[in-house]
Amino acid sequence: MGVLAATITACGSEPDKRCVDRLSREQLPRYECESGSGGSSSPRGSYYYGGSVSDKKVSGGSFDKAAVDSGGFGCSGSGGG
């Protein structure tokens, strides 16, 4: 039963999300991705999904959430029955 519970939980989980500078790929504080931060109307960073961080730089993920949001093992868009 524990495996089933883990699978159900994984189906609704979101990929890791980090605030990142698009040019340098450097991880930034979350507020840098929010509009209106620091007196600026446009945020400095963008959210980066999945991947990992090494020496404050991200890799292995994507700025496109759909590219890494696979839904996890055992999930499908159809309603089985």
C-alpha positions in Angstrom: 0.0 0.0 0.0 2.9 2.4 0.7 4.0 2.3 -3.0 0.5 3.1 -4.1 0.3 6.1 -1.8 3.6 7.3 -3.1 2.5 7.0 -6.7 -0.8 8.9 -6.0 1.1 11.6 -4.3 3.7 11.9 -7.2 0.9 12.3 -9.7 -0.1 15.7 -8.3 3.3 16.9 -7.4 4.9 19.9 -9.1 8.5 19.9 -10.4 11.1 21.8 -8.5 10.9 25.6 -9.2 13.8 28.0 -8.9 14.3 31.7 -9.7 17.1 32.0 -12.3 18.7 34.7 -14.4 18.0 33.6 -18.0 21.4 34.8 -19.3 23.8 33.6 -16.7 21.7 30.7 -15.4 22.5 31.8 -11.9 20.1 31.0 -9.1 18.4 34.2 -7.7 16.3 34.9 -4.6 12.6 34.1 -5.2 11.6 37.7 -5.0 13.6 38.4 -8.2 11.0 36.5 -10.1 8.1 38.4 -8.8 6.8 41.5 -10.7 7.2 44.7 -8.9 10.2 43.6 -6.9 13.0 46.1 -6.2 11.0 49.0 -7.6 11.0 47.4 -11.1 7.9 46.6 -13.0 9.5 43.6 -14.7 11.2 40.8 -12.8 14.9 40.2 -13.2 14.6 36.4 -13.2 12.4 33.6 -14.5 11.3 30.4 -13.0 13.4 27.3 -13.9 11.8 23.9 -13.5 13.5 20.7 -12.5 17.3 20.1 -12.9 19.9 20.8 -10.3 22.1 23.5 -8.9 25.9 23.4 -8.8 28.0 26.5 -7.9 24.8 28.6 -8.0 24.2 27.7 -11.7 21.3 25.5 -12.8 21.3 22.7 -15.4 19.3 19.8 -16.5 15.9 21.5 -16.4 13.9 24.0 -18.4 12.3 27.4 -18.3 9.3 25.7 -19.8 7.3 23.9 -17.1 5.5 21.7 -19.5 8.9 20.3 -20.7 9.6 18.8 -17.2 6.0 18.3 -15.9 5.6 14.7 -17.0 3.2 13.8 -14.2 5.3 11.0 -12.7 5.1 7.2 -12.9 1.6 5.7 -13.3 -0.2 8.9 -14.2 -2.2 9.4 -17.3 -4.6 11.9 -18.8 -7.3 9.2 -19.4 -9.8 8.1 -16.7 -9.2 4.3 -16.7 -12.0 2.2 -15.6 
